[in-house]
Amino acid sequence: MLYWIICFLVLVILALTAVCLLLRNKLKQTRRNLKELIKENDNQQSNPQATNGDVYFKVDRDFNITFINESGADVLGYTPQKLLGKPVFGTLIEDKLAQREAMSATLNKMSKHQSTINTQIVLLRGDGQKQLMLCRQRPLLNEILECDGISFLCKDISEARAWQENLSQFQERDIFTNTLNEATILDRFEHDFQLAKRYNRPFSCVVVELRDIYDFISKGIDFETADKMLKVVSDVCFANLTPNANIGRVDKTKIFMVLNGTEREKARAIAFKVLDEAVSAIKTLRVDEYNAQMMVITYTNRRNFSDSYDGMLARIRRHIKTSLKHREYGVVSSDDRGNVLEQR
């Protein structure tokens, strides 16, 4: 029995020794990391030219500015002397409750973990304008490794963000017709439908289907003329858009006109106007008037509170499918059945 007790105690001692060694190594690593942070902060303060072109500044625990590099101050339209000792809120950062709470949370996190935080921040310029920055925030440590404040190294990304927004807009476009691409227009369609339903606003849609005339031109003339036809018809649709409307190409040959705030009668008038102008535009491509009319234009609106986006889209597709099947060209909807080219 004594033998087993001794074995157990030996195992406990070995385990405690292993834990102590692990904790000791962790402590050494933590001290090394903290010393590196202090050294880097000291180097940045003594060599501000290392951040030349960027904005580098420091705040204490009360969020007063204790340092800013000269080039960074100049970028923002200040002099360092004008900023030193000033509260960062209302000077370089907007003085709002949300900003104060976020900064306090950052300071508390750094005090506990001595961690580096990368985020985006909006800095106030001397002329009152705002400048978006990518910011690296690090703790300022004193000689006993306590957090005494925060250092900010900020890089201007406003231009990069503008390029990103332009790229996003470019990616949403159908390059050929300059309308929205299929995924984007259908997303806008659903989004705008839901808003109209929520606030009980008028909402309509006009769709131009060019499948048959596209096939006729591509086989009878050439593909280049058929592509030009898509472009000239989309230009006609652009010219007849209502304010705050969206336009895009779906299924290659459908032009969707999503008309926010538009009553059904207005949509009907737009459909007939687009038909007249589209036929005239297509005739300029050496297509005779009879064949230039080989298009289906349908319109519909949000009917009532029980109507849905899926239901509205289904009506559009049903009208077009039926008309193409029977070769009924012109404006077709639940108001007008058959070939309405001769009914106007």
ABEGO torsion letter per residue (X at the ends): XAAAAAAAAAAAAAAAAAAAAAAAAAAAAAAAAAAAAAAAAAAAAABAAAABGBBBBBBBAAGBBABBBAAAAAAAGBBAAAABGBBABGAABBBBAAAAAAAAAAAAAAAAAGBBBBBBBBBBBAAGBBBBBBBBBBBBBBAAGBBAEBBBBBBBAAAAAAAAAAAAAAAABBAAAGBBBAAAAAAAAAAAAAAAAAAGBBBBBBBBBAAAAAAAAAAABBAAAAAAAAAAAAAAAAAABBBGBBBBBBGGABBBBBBBGBBAAAAAAAAAAAAAAAAAAAAAAGBBAAAAABBBBBBBBBABAABBAAAAAAAAAAAAAAAAAAGBBEBBBAABBEBAAAAX
